[in-house]
Amino acid sequence: MMYGWGGNWGLGGWIAMAVMMLLFWGGVVTVVVLLLRGARPGGPGFGGSPHGDAERILSERFARGEIDETELRARREALRRQP
């Protein structure tokens, strides 16, 4: 005669349930950590430097040879002078 929900899981079933709970809570903790890491100042997704993207683009243009060093320096100085 079976009592409860109609099954005898035995030791293997309890181990499987424990592993699944550890995986679940590990996933929850991972998601929270990733969300907090992305929301801190300077981290990805928070904005970071106001001129960071523009300076990166200028550096890429300089590396490709589209602008020379004089123009690169002048444009960087102009970006940094802006409020």
Steps between C-alpha positions, in 0.01 A plus 500: 500500500634847405449809705547864404524587132520149379869429462813399681787716382762341718845647554559570129189716479600708799848553358350606167271747677794644696704543182210671323455742792872583494482564125191718541645717777836516323321635193311758707825619663674515161224715350507740796879534484493567125228762542689675778829488310339664196333774706803641679654828384759446231371153425337394177150634462535792742629771270861527615704788363299765313767525228622138508324391182609808307862455607488131409368587153774760458763241597356252249504763223862581585591129493340463156691803372192712439635786714855603594645549847452877497130467422463224760650718775296806398173307502576332834576837657176641359303208648659544842434875504125450459301485826 
